[in-house]
Amino acid sequence: MAETIAAELRDAIERGEYGPGDQLPGENSLIEDYGAARLTVRSALGMLQAEGLTTTRRGVGVFVRSFDPIVRNGISRVSARKWNAGRSVWDDETSGRRPTVDHIEIVAEADAPADVAAILDSDAKVATRRRRYLLDGKPVIVATSYLPAKLVAESQVLEQETGPGGIYARLAELGHAPAHFREDIVGRMPTKAESEELAVPAGTPVFVLTRTAVTEQGDPVEVNVMVMDAGSYVLRYDFDA
């Protein structure tokens, strides 16, 4: 019975009978409509939440998930034309909405995680910038940049505000402009800590996107590991054949 209730509610959501942000019928209403036990109804609603279709507001009810996704164009967002002109990588992705950073942690020297050290091909110390971005008040991504510590020592990269064009513009000023990027994307379920930090509903996976920036000479100058709420993003790669 729980599967039947969940299937009919799922179909209603897909037909648009319940749109983003709409409240689903309450437990009492569903109990009456289906002649089902309360535990059965709760199980059905739990299935929808586990699928990432709904969210629960304690003491209020169950609602269809609602969020205007970020369309992240992985190619154009890191174009040199953008950061050389002092523009943010977010400029074309959030429909005029501005993300905010509610937490930033900067470490001038640290040991790199093994996977990052392998990419940088070095056991040298790294500088790290870890920040959490919110859009419309909702956490959407936690990003940690790893850069060779000696390369960015005493530069604006280690300040709270990196200035127009961000990290890549500052690297260019230091004579280490990125000329090539590689992105590796893995989808998985979040850890408990990631679920809490991104405030993702149950059943919502994350993307772990690792971007490596390399100079014209082939030297890696940044590894950026981004943990992203998969329900908040469309990952777009727009390129010519």
Secondary structure, 3 states (H helix, E strand, C coil): CHHHHHHHHHHHHHHCCCCCCCECCCHHHHHHHHCCCHHHHHHHHHHHHHCCCEEEECCCEEEECCCCCEEEECCHHHCHHHHHCCCCCCCCCCCCCCCEEEEEEEEEEECCCHHHHHHHCCCCCEEEEEEEEEECCEEEEEEEEEEEHHHHCCCHHHCCCCCCCHHHHHHHHCCCCEEEEEEEEEEECCCHHHHHHHCCCCCCCEEEEEEEEEECCCCEEEEEEEEEEHHHEEEECCCCC
